[in-house]
C-alpha cells in the first residue's frame, strides 16, 4: 500500500469507485507493456498500484449538470509512440507521463518527474505543482492557480477567456 491519501471528500470518491485499503493492481500495469513504464516516477507507480483502474466521479462543491470523471487505467497510461515523449520534452521542457483521462472534457492527465499535474488536449494546463493537490483539484473541479501553456509565447500564463 502506498501512503498516498487525499482529503476526505476526495478519498470518499475513490472508495465509491472501488478503492479500498490494501488495494494492489500493480501487476496489471507491470504486465501491460506500457511504453516507458519503467521510467515512470516512483510516486506515480505507487499511485497507480493503489488507485489505478478506477473511474472516479468528481465531488465539486457546486451544482452542475456535468459530472467529470477521472479515468485511471492501462489504456490511458503512457503514449502509443516514443515520438510523443520527445515532442512533449521539447515543448514543455520535461518528460510528461500520461496516466489518466479526464472526461467529458477529453483531456489526457499527465505528470512530470516532480509531480506536477498537467491536462493535455485542445489546450494545455498546469493544474498544480504537487501530485496529490493536482488529483484533488481535478476531483473537486478547482481551477485556482491553474496555468495555461501559450503556444505563441512558449510560456505558461493565466488561462485565457474562450
PyMOL commands that place a pseudoatom at each C-alpha (Angstrom):
pseudoatom trace, name=CA, resn=UNK, resi=1, chain=A, elem=C, hetatm=0, pos=[0.000, 0.000, 0.000]
pseudoatom trace, name=CA, resn=UNK, resi=2, chain=A, elem=C, hetatm=0, pos=[1.259, 3.495, -0.771]
pseudoatom trace, name=CA, resn=UNK, resi=3, chain=A, elem=C, hetatm=0, pos=[0.991, 6.280, 1.751]
pseudoatom trace, name=CA, resn=UNK, resi=4, chain=A, elem=C, hetatm=0, pos=[-0.883, 8.491, -0.687]
pseudoatom trace, name=CA, resn=UNK, resi=5, chain=A, elem=C, hetatm=0, pos=[-4.091, 9.762, 0.870]
pseudoatom trace, name=CA, resn=UNK, resi=6, chain=A, elem=C, hetatm=0, pos=[-6.315, 12.612, -0.165]
pseudoatom trace, name=CA, resn=UNK, resi=7, chain=A, elem=C, hetatm=0, pos=[-8.667, 14.993, 1.595]
pseudoatom trace, name=CA, resn=UNK, resi=8, chain=A, elem=C, hetatm=0, pos=[-11.695, 13.184, 2.989]
pseudoatom trace, name=CA, resn=UNK, resi=9, chain=A, elem=C, hetatm=0, pos=[-14.229, 14.105, 0.303]
pseudoatom trace, name=CA, resn=UNK, resi=10, chain=A, elem=C, hetatm=0, pos=[-11.821, 13.050, -2.462]
pseudoatom trace, name=CA, resn=UNK, resi=11, chain=A, elem=C, hetatm=0, pos=[-10.889, 9.811, -0.696]
pseudoatom trace, name=CA, resn=UNK, resi=12, chain=A, elem=C, hetatm=0, pos=[-14.624, 9.101, -0.405]
pseudoatom trace, name=CA, resn=UNK, resi=13, chain=A, elem=C, hetatm=0, pos=[-14.921, 9.374, -4.203]
pseudoatom trace, name=CA, resn=UNK, resi=14, chain=A, elem=C, hetatm=0, pos=[-12.091, 6.869, -4.621]
pseudoatom trace, name=CA, resn=UNK, resi=15, chain=A, elem=C, hetatm=0, pos=[-13.923, 4.496, -2.264]
pseudoatom trace, name=CA, resn=UNK, resi=16, chain=A, elem=C, hetatm=0, pos=[-17.139, 4.885, -4.281]
pseudoatom trace, name=CA, resn=UNK, resi=17, chain=A, elem=C, hetatm=0, pos=[-15.125, 3.965, -7.384]
pseudoatom trace, name=CA, resn=UNK, resi=18, chain=A, elem=C, hetatm=0, pos=[-13.819, 0.740, -5.793]
pseudoatom trace, name=CA, resn=UNK, resi=19, chain=A, elem=C, hetatm=0, pos=[-10.704, 1.735, -3.893]
pseudoatom trace, name=CA, resn=UNK, resi=20, chain=A, elem=C, hetatm=0, pos=[-10.031, 0.051, -0.524]
pseudoatom trace, name=CA, resn=UNK, resi=21, chain=A, elem=C, hetatm=0, pos=[-7.106, -0.225, 1.895]
pseudoatom trace, name=CA, resn=UNK, resi=22, chain=A, elem=C, hetatm=0, pos=[-4.540, -2.704, 0.632]
pseudoatom trace, name=CA, resn=UNK, resi=23, chain=A, elem=C, hetatm=0, pos=[-5.663, -2.477, -2.990]
pseudoatom trace, name=CA, resn=UNK, resi=24, chain=A, elem=C, hetatm=0, pos=[-2.852, -3.511, -5.352]
pseudoatom trace, name=CA, resn=UNK, resi=25, chain=A, elem=C, hetatm=0, pos=[-3.255, -3.601, -9.134]
pseudoatom trace, name=CA, resn=UNK, resi=26, chain=A, elem=C, hetatm=0, pos=[0.452, -3.144, -9.864]
pseudoatom trace, name=CA, resn=UNK, resi=27, chain=A, elem=C, hetatm=0, pos=[0.775, -6.464, -11.702]
pseudoatom trace, name=CA, resn=UNK, resi=28, chain=A, elem=C, hetatm=0, pos=[-1.736, -5.243, -14.314]
pseudoatom trace, name=CA, resn=UNK, resi=29, chain=A, elem=C, hetatm=0, pos=[0.445, -2.250, -15.093]
pseudoatom trace, name=CA, resn=UNK, resi=30, chain=A, elem=C, hetatm=0, pos=[3.742, -4.140, -14.912]
pseudoatom trace, name=CA, resn=UNK, resi=31, chain=A, elem=C, hetatm=0, pos=[2.495, -6.778, -17.359]
pseudoatom trace, name=CA, resn=UNK, resi=32, chain=A, elem=C, hetatm=0, pos=[0.768, -4.412, -19.801]
pseudoatom trace, name=CA, resn=UNK, resi=33, chain=A, elem=C, hetatm=0, pos=[3.742, -3.375, -21.972]
pseudoatom trace, name=CA, resn=UNK, resi=34, chain=A, elem=C, hetatm=0, pos=[3.145, 0.327, -21.335]
pseudoatom trace, name=CA, resn=UNK, resi=35, chain=A, elem=C, hetatm=0, pos=[5.693, 2.358, -23.277]
pseudoatom trace, name=CA, resn=UNK, resi=36, chain=A, elem=C, hetatm=0, pos=[8.372, 3.671, -20.891]
pseudoatom trace, name=CA, resn=UNK, resi=37, chain=A, elem=C, hetatm=0, pos=[6.558, 2.362, -17.807]
pseudoatom trace, name=CA, resn=UNK, resi=38, chain=A, elem=C, hetatm=0, pos=[9.953, 1.582, -16.293]
pseudoatom trace, name=CA, resn=UNK, resi=39, chain=A, elem=C, hetatm=0, pos=[10.719, 5.333, -16.479]
pseudoatom trace, name=CA, resn=UNK, resi=40, chain=A, elem=C, hetatm=0, pos=[7.549, 6.368, -14.622]
pseudoatom trace, name=CA, resn=UNK, resi=41, chain=A, elem=C, hetatm=0, pos=[8.432, 8.205, -11.383]
pseudoatom trace, name=CA, resn=UNK, resi=42, chain=A, elem=C, hetatm=0, pos=[8.141, 6.006, -8.262]
pseudoatom trace, name=CA, resn=UNK, resi=43, chain=A, elem=C, hetatm=0, pos=[5.307, 8.123, -6.800]
pseudoatom trace, name=CA, resn=UNK, resi=44, chain=A, elem=C, hetatm=0, pos=[3.271, 7.601, -10.000]
pseudoatom trace, name=CA, resn=UNK, resi=45, chain=A, elem=C, hetatm=0, pos=[3.819, 3.842, -9.940]
pseudoatom trace, name=CA, resn=UNK, resi=46, chain=A, elem=C, hetatm=0, pos=[2.766, 3.810, -6.277]
pseudoatom trace, name=CA, resn=UNK, resi=47, chain=A, elem=C, hetatm=0, pos=[-0.360, 5.817, -7.084]
pseudoatom trace, name=CA, resn=UNK, resi=48, chain=A, elem=C, hetatm=0, pos=[-1.311, 3.506, -9.964]
pseudoatom trace, name=CA, resn=UNK, resi=49, chain=A, elem=C, hetatm=0, pos=[-0.610, 0.456, -7.804]
pseudoatom trace, name=CA, resn=UNK, resi=50, chain=A, elem=C, hetatm=0, pos=[-3.329, 1.524, -5.391]
pseudoatom trace, name=CA, resn=UNK, resi=51, chain=A, elem=C, hetatm=0, pos=[-5.649, 3.774, -7.410]
pseudoatom trace, name=CA, resn=UNK, resi=52, chain=A, elem=C, hetatm=0, pos=[-5.211, 2.514, -10.986]
pseudoatom trace, name=CA, resn=UNK, resi=53, chain=A, elem=C, hetatm=0, pos=[-8.075, 1.002, -12.981]
pseudoatom trace, name=CA, resn=UNK, resi=54, chain=A, elem=C, hetatm=0, pos=[-10.704, 3.227, -11.359]
pseudoatom trace, name=CA, resn=UNK, resi=55, chain=A, elem=C, hetatm=0, pos=[-13.207, 5.660, -12.821]
pseudoatom trace, name=CA, resn=UNK, resi=56, chain=A, elem=C, hetatm=0, pos=[-13.664, 8.365, -10.214]
pseudoatom trace, name=CA, resn=UNK, resi=57, chain=A, elem=C, hetatm=0, pos=[-16.523, 10.878, -10.313]
pseudoatom trace, name=CA, resn=UNK, resi=58, chain=A, elem=C, hetatm=0, pos=[-15.901, 14.434, -9.223]
pseudoatom trace, name=CA, resn=UNK, resi=59, chain=A, elem=C, hetatm=0, pos=[-17.259, 15.889, -5.993]
pseudoatom trace, name=CA, resn=UNK, resi=60, chain=A, elem=C, hetatm=0, pos=[-17.365, 19.567, -6.865]
pseudoatom trace, name=CA, resn=UNK, resi=61, chain=A, elem=C, hetatm=0, pos=[-18.777, 21.866, -4.197]
pseudoatom trace, name=CA, resn=UNK, resi=62, chain=A, elem=C, hetatm=0, pos=[-21.307, 23.470, -6.553]
pseudoatom trace, name=CA, resn=UNK, resi=63, chain=A, elem=C, hetatm=0, pos=[-24.375, 22.404, -8.559]
pseudoatom trace, name=CA, resn=UNK, resi=64, chain=A, elem=C, hetatm=0, pos=[-23.650, 21.283, -12.096]
pseudoatom trace, name=CA, resn=UNK, resi=65, chain=A, elem=C, hetatm=0, pos=[-25.319, 19.271, -14.824]
pseudoatom trace, name=CA, resn=UNK, resi=66, chain=A, elem=C, hetatm=0, pos=[-21.942, 17.794, -15.748]
pseudoatom trace, name=CA, resn=UNK, resi=67, chain=A, elem=C, hetatm=0, pos=[-20.192, 15.029, -13.849]
pseudoatom trace, name=CA, resn=UNK, resi=68, chain=A, elem=C, hetatm=0, pos=[-16.480, 14.934, -14.530]
pseudoatom trace, name=CA, resn=UNK, resi=69, chain=A, elem=C, hetatm=0, pos=[-14.812, 11.543, -14.392]
pseudoatom trace, name=CA, resn=UNK, resi=70, chain=A, elem=C, hetatm=0, pos=[-11.133, 10.856, -13.883]
pseudoatom trace, name=CA, resn=UNK, resi=71, chain=A, elem=C, hetatm=0, pos=[-10.449, 7.587, -15.689]
pseudoatom trace, name=CA, resn=UNK, resi=72, chain=A, elem=C, hetatm=0, pos=[-7.357, 5.778, -14.453]
pseudoatom trace, name=CA, resn=UNK, resi=73, chain=A, elem=C, hetatm=0, pos=[-6.373, 2.718, -16.413]
pseudoatom trace, name=CA, resn=UNK, resi=74, chain=A, elem=C, hetatm=0, pos=[-3.899, 0.996, -18.667]
pseudoatom trace, name=CA, resn=UNK, resi=75, chain=A, elem=C, hetatm=0, pos=[-5.385, 2.496, -21.865]
pseudoatom trace, name=CA, resn=UNK, resi=76, chain=A, elem=C, hetatm=0, pos=[-4.513, 5.962, -20.529]
pseudoatom trace, name=CA, resn=UNK, resi=77, chain=A, elem=C, hetatm=0, pos=[-1.009, 5.167, -19.240]
pseudoatom trace, name=CA, resn=UNK, resi=78, chain=A, elem=C, hetatm=0, pos=[1.881, 6.171, -21.454]
pseudoatom trace, name=CA, resn=UNK, resi=79, chain=A, elem=C, hetatm=0, pos=[1.915, 7.210, -25.092]
pseudoatom trace, name=CA, resn=UNK, resi=80, chain=A, elem=C, hetatm=0, pos=[1.480, 4.972, -28.106]
pseudoatom trace, name=CA, resn=UNK, resi=81, chain=A, elem=C, hetatm=0, pos=[4.801, 6.007, -29.650]
pseudoatom trace, name=CA, resn=UNK, resi=82, chain=A, elem=C, hetatm=0, pos=[8.160, 7.227, -28.395]
pseudoatom trace, name=CA, resn=UNK, resi=83, chain=A, elem=C, hetatm=0, pos=[7.942, 10.359, -30.560]
pseudoatom trace, name=CA, resn=UNK, resi=84, chain=A, elem=C, hetatm=0, pos=[5.278, 11.842, -28.278]
pseudoatom trace, name=CA, resn=UNK, resi=85, chain=A, elem=C, hetatm=0, pos=[7.659, 11.763, -25.323]
pseudoatom trace, name=CA, resn=UNK, resi=86, chain=A, elem=C, hetatm=0, pos=[10.205, 13.629, -27.421]
pseudoatom trace, name=CA, resn=UNK, resi=87, chain=A, elem=C, hetatm=0, pos=[7.636, 16.204, -28.572]
pseudoatom trace, name=CA, resn=UNK, resi=88, chain=A, elem=C, hetatm=0, pos=[6.464, 16.896, -25.020]
pseudoatom trace, name=CA, resn=UNK, resi=89, chain=A, elem=C, hetatm=0, pos=[10.053, 17.134, -23.861]
pseudoatom trace, name=CA, resn=UNK, resi=90, chain=A, elem=C, hetatm=0, pos=[10.806, 19.887, -26.343]
pseudoatom trace, name=CA, resn=UNK, resi=91, chain=A, elem=C, hetatm=0, pos=[7.506, 21.703, -25.864]
pseudoatom trace, name=CA, resn=UNK, resi=92, chain=A, elem=C, hetatm=0, pos=[7.306, 21.760, -22.062]
pseudoatom trace, name=CA, resn=UNK, resi=93, chain=A, elem=C, hetatm=0, pos=[10.945, 21.293, -21.159]
pseudoatom trace, name=CA, resn=UNK, resi=94, chain=A, elem=C, hetatm=0, pos=[10.449, 17.912, -19.479]
pseudoatom trace, name=CA, resn=UNK, resi=95, chain=A, elem=C, hetatm=0, pos=[9.039, 14.442, -19.969]
pseudoatom trace, name=CA, resn=UNK, resi=96, chain=A, elem=C, hetatm=0, pos=[5.372, 14.045, -19.206]
pseudoatom trace, name=CA, resn=UNK, resi=97, chain=A, elem=C, hetatm=0, pos=[3.926, 10.703, -18.134]
pseudoatom trace, name=CA, resn=UNK, resi=98, chain=A, elem=C, hetatm=0, pos=[0.271, 10.221, -19.088]
pseudoatom trace, name=CA, resn=UNK, resi=99, chain=A, elem=C, hetatm=0, pos=[-1.706, 8.139, -16.602]
pseudoatom trace, name=CA, resn=UNK, resi=100, chain=A, elem=C, hetatm=0, pos=[-5.361, 9.166, -16.857]
pseudoatom trace, name=CA, resn=UNK, resi=101, chain=A, elem=C, hetatm=0, pos=[-8.141, 10.671, -18.910]
pseudoatom trace, name=CA, resn=UNK, resi=102, chain=A, elem=C, hetatm=0, pos=[-10.473, 13.460, -17.822]
pseudoatom trace, name=CA, resn=UNK, resi=103, chain=A, elem=C, hetatm=0, pos=[-13.977, 13.007, -19.188]
pseudoatom trace, name=CA, resn=UNK, resi=104, chain=A, elem=C, hetatm=0, pos=[-16.093, 14.649, -20.671]
pseudoatom trace, name=CA, resn=UNK, resi=105, chain=A, elem=C, hetatm=0, pos=[-13.540, 17.399, -21.364]
pseudoatom trace, name=CA, resn=UNK, resi=106, chain=A, elem=C, hetatm=0, pos=[-11.379, 14.912, -23.313]
pseudoatom trace, name=CA, resn=UNK, resi=107, chain=A, elem=C, hetatm=0, pos=[-8.057, 15.781, -21.690]
pseudoatom trace, name=CA, resn=UNK, resi=108, chain=A, elem=C, hetatm=0, pos=[-5.181, 13.409, -21.051]
pseudoatom trace, name=CA, resn=UNK, resi=109, chain=A, elem=C, hetatm=0, pos=[-3.894, 13.711, -17.478]
pseudoatom trace, name=CA, resn=UNK, resi=110, chain=A, elem=C, hetatm=0, pos=[-0.131, 13.516, -17.058]
pseudoatom trace, name=CA, resn=UNK, resi=111, chain=A, elem=C, hetatm=0, pos=[2.579, 14.363, -14.559]
pseudoatom trace, name=CA, resn=UNK, resi=112, chain=A, elem=C, hetatm=0, pos=[6.268, 15.138, -14.709]
pseudoatom trace, name=CA, resn=UNK, resi=113, chain=A, elem=C, hetatm=0, pos=[9.121, 13.802, -12.580]
pseudoatom trace, name=CA, resn=UNK, resi=114, chain=A, elem=C, hetatm=0, pos=[8.431, 16.475, -9.947]
pseudoatom trace, name=CA, resn=UNK, resi=115, chain=A, elem=C, hetatm=0, pos=[4.758, 15.503, -9.557]
pseudoatom trace, name=CA, resn=UNK, resi=116, chain=A, elem=C, hetatm=0, pos=[3.228, 18.481, -11.325]
pseudoatom trace, name=CA, resn=UNK, resi=117, chain=A, elem=C, hetatm=0, pos=[-0.135, 17.604, -12.858]
pseudoatom trace, name=CA, resn=UNK, resi=118, chain=A, elem=C, hetatm=0, pos=[-0.979, 18.574, -16.445]
pseudoatom trace, name=CA, resn=UNK, resi=119, chain=A, elem=C, hetatm=0, pos=[-4.067, 18.323, -18.636]
pseudoatom trace, name=CA, resn=UNK, resi=120, chain=A, elem=C, hetatm=0, pos=[-3.240, 17.820, -22.325]
pseudoatom trace, name=CA, resn=UNK, resi=121, chain=A, elem=C, hetatm=0, pos=[-5.830, 18.347, -25.056]
pseudoatom trace, name=CA, resn=UNK, resi=122, chain=A, elem=C, hetatm=0, pos=[-7.088, 21.272, -27.118]
pseudoatom trace, name=CA, resn=UNK, resi=123, chain=A, elem=C, hetatm=0, pos=[-5.237, 23.427, -24.617]
pseudoatom trace, name=CA, resn=UNK, resi=124, chain=A, elem=C, hetatm=0, pos=[-2.513, 22.512, -22.151]
pseudoatom trace, name=CA, resn=UNK, resi=125, chain=A, elem=C, hetatm=0, pos=[-2.960, 23.282, -18.475]
pseudoatom trace, name=CA, resn=UNK, resi=126, chain=A, elem=C, hetatm=0, pos=[-0.656, 23.010, -15.474]
pseudoatom trace, name=CA, resn=UNK, resi=127, chain=A, elem=C, hetatm=0, pos=[-3.155, 22.120, -12.740]
pseudoatom trace, name=CA, resn=UNK, resi=128, chain=A, elem=C, hetatm=0, pos=[-0.813, 22.044, -9.738]
pseudoatom trace, name=CA, resn=UNK, resi=129, chain=A, elem=C, hetatm=0, pos=[2.762, 21.957, -8.530]
pseudoatom trace, name=CA, resn=UNK, resi=130, chain=A, elem=C, hetatm=0, pos=[2.247, 18.789, -6.467]
pseudoatom trace, name=CA, resn=UNK, resi=131, chain=A, elem=C, hetatm=0, pos=[0.787, 15.405, -7.357]
pseudoatom trace, name=CA, resn=UNK, resi=132, chain=A, elem=C, hetatm=0, pos=[-1.751, 14.988, -4.540]
pseudoatom trace, name=CA, resn=UNK, resi=133, chain=A, elem=C, hetatm=0, pos=[-3.017, 18.540, -4.882]
pseudoatom trace, name=CA, resn=UNK, resi=134, chain=A, elem=C, hetatm=0, pos=[-3.402, 18.060, -8.638]
pseudoatom trace, name=CA, resn=UNK, resi=135, chain=A, elem=C, hetatm=0, pos=[-5.515, 14.928, -8.219]
pseudoatom trace, name=CA, resn=UNK, resi=136, chain=A, elem=C, hetatm=0, pos=[-7.642, 16.719, -5.630]
pseudoatom trace, name=CA, resn=UNK, resi=137, chain=A, elem=C, hetatm=0, pos=[-8.123, 19.771, -7.850]
pseudoatom trace, name=CA, resn=UNK, resi=138, chain=A, elem=C, hetatm=0, pos=[-9.307, 17.559, -10.698]
pseudoatom trace, name=CA, resn=UNK, resi=139, chain=A, elem=C, hetatm=0, pos=[-11.849, 15.810, -8.498]
pseudoatom trace, name=CA, resn=UNK, resi=140, chain=A, elem=C, hetatm=0, pos=[-13.223, 18.922, -6.800]
pseudoatom trace, name=CA, resn=UNK, resi=141, chain=A, elem=C, hetatm=0, pos=[-13.152, 20.955, -10.043]
pseudoatom trace, name=CA, resn=UNK, resi=142, chain=A, elem=C, hetatm=0, pos=[-10.865, 23.603, -8.546]
pseudoatom trace, name=CA, resn=UNK, resi=143, chain=A, elem=C, hetatm=0, pos=[-9.139, 25.692, -11.224]
pseudoatom trace, name=CA, resn=UNK, resi=144, chain=A, elem=C, hetatm=0, pos=[-7.459, 28.134, -8.839]
pseudoatom trace, name=CA, resn=UNK, resi=145, chain=A, elem=C, hetatm=0, pos=[-3.782, 28.539, -9.593]
pseudoatom trace, name=CA, resn=UNK, resi=146, chain=A, elem=C, hetatm=0, pos=[-4.098, 26.735, -12.939]
pseudoatom trace, name=CA, resn=UNK, resi=147, chain=A, elem=C, hetatm=0, pos=[-1.844, 27.973, -15.730]
pseudoatom trace, name=CA, resn=UNK, resi=148, chain=A, elem=C, hetatm=0, pos=[-2.284, 27.604, -19.487]
pseudoatom trace, name=CA, resn=UNK, resi=149, chain=A, elem=C, hetatm=0, pos=[0.564, 26.980, -21.927]
pseudoatom trace, name=CA, resn=UNK, resi=150, chain=A, elem=C, hetatm=0, pos=[0.565, 29.757, -24.535]
pseudoatom trace, name=CA, resn=UNK, resi=151, chain=A, elem=C, hetatm=0, pos=[1.905, 28.260, -27.760]
pseudoatom trace, name=CA, resn=UNK, resi=152, chain=A, elem=C, hetatm=0, pos=[2.748, 31.573, -29.392]
pseudoatom trace, name=CA, resn=UNK, resi=153, chain=A, elem=C, hetatm=0, pos=[4.917, 32.682, -26.450]
pseudoatom trace, name=CA, resn=UNK, resi=154, chain=A, elem=C, hetatm=0, pos=[6.123, 29.175, -25.495]
pseudoatom trace, name=CA, resn=UNK, resi=155, chain=A, elem=C, hetatm=0, pos=[5.417, 30.044, -21.865]
pseudoatom trace, name=CA, resn=UNK, resi=156, chain=A, elem=C, hetatm=0, pos=[2.918, 29.481, -19.059]
pseudoatom trace, name=CA, resn=UNK, resi=157, chain=A, elem=C, hetatm=0, pos=[0.411, 32.184, -18.198]
pseudoatom trace, name=CA, resn=UNK, resi=158, chain=A, elem=C, hetatm=0, pos=[-3.094, 32.860, -16.960]
pseudoatom trace, name=CA, resn=UNK, resi=159, chain=A, elem=C, hetatm=0, pos=[-5.977, 30.982, -18.532]
pseudoatom trace, name=CA, resn=UNK, resi=160, chain=A, elem=C, hetatm=0, pos=[-7.379, 32.887, -21.494]
pseudoatom trace, name=CA, resn=UNK, resi=161, chain=A, elem=C, hetatm=0, pos=[-11.092, 33.514, -21.761]
pseudoatom trace, name=CA, resn=UNK, resi=162, chain=A, elem=C, hetatm=0, pos=[-12.611, 31.484, -24.588]
for i in range(1, 162): cmd.bond("trace and resi %d" % i, "trace and resi %d" % (i + 1))
show_as sticks, trace
zoom trace
